[in-house]
Amino acid sequence: MKKYSVIMATLFASSLFLTACGGSGANTRSMNANRGAPSAHVNAAQAEQYARQQRLEGREVKLENMKRRQTTDAVKEGAGAVGSVVDVMHGLDSLRGLF
């Protein structure tokens, strides 16, 4: 059984490796075919637009992370408030037991 598992794992890893290698060759052929073509060159306006888009995407990611942190903080604050109420209830219960 152990040999079977090792053989299957080896075959699976080999197939993944060969698939990755085959894909990169197609990409290389495509890049070589388009290298030097007029459509492969980027003018200054396109480069500026690309840089602007990258900055905007970076800001969007920062905003999403900030929203996520705020939501997490709000949940933690709510849980803390519930915990405080539970502690007060336990305190009142223990005081009631004294009388």
N, C-alpha and C positions, 0 to 999 in steps of 0.2 A: 504494500500500500504506500509506503514511504517513497519507494522508487518511482511509482506512478505519479505522485505529487510533485516530485522533483522534475521529472520529465515534462509534465504539463506546465509547470512554472517556467522552465527553460524555453519551451516552445512558445509560450505566451510572450515572454520577454523578447525573444528573437523576432517575433512577428511585429511587436511594437517598434523595435529598433529599425527593422527593414521598412516599415511604413513611414517612419519619420525621415529616413534617408531618402526614400523615393520622392517624397513631397518637396524636399529641399532642392533636389535636382531640377524639378519642374520650375521652381521659383528662379533658380539660377539661369536656366535657359531663357525664361521670360525677361529677366533683367538684362541679360546679354543681348537679346534681340532688340530691346528698346533703348539700350545705351547709345547716347549721342543723337537720338531722334529729337526733333524740335519739341515734341510734346513732353519729353522727359525733363526739359529745363523749366525752372521756376523763375518768374520775374520778381522784381522787388515788391510789387503790390501783393502778389500771391504769398510771398514769404511773410510780409507784414500781417496779412489776413490770417495766416496759419498761426503766427505768434500770438495774435490777439485771441484767437479761438482757444489756444492752449492756456492763456492767462485766465480767460473766462471759465474754462472747465476746471482749472485749479481753484478758483474762487467758489465755484459750485460745490466742489468736493469739500472745501473747508466749511461752507455753510451747512451742508448735510451732516458733517461730523458734529458741528456745534449744536444743531437741532437734536441729534441723537443724544449728545451729552446732556442737554437740557431736559429731554424726556426722561433719561435715566435718573437725573437728579430729582425731578419731580416725583418719580415713583419711589425713590429712596426716602424723600421727605414725607410722603404719604405713609409709607411703611413705618417710619420713625414715629409719626403722630399716632398711628394705631398702636404701636408698641407702648407709647407713653400712656395712652388711655387704658390699656390692659394692665400696666403697672399700677395705675391709680386704682383700678377696680380691685386688684389683688390686695393693695394696701387697705382699702376700705373693708374688704372682706376679713382681713386679719384683725382690723380694729373692732369689727362687729363681734368677732369671736372672743374678744377680751371682755365684752360687757354682757 
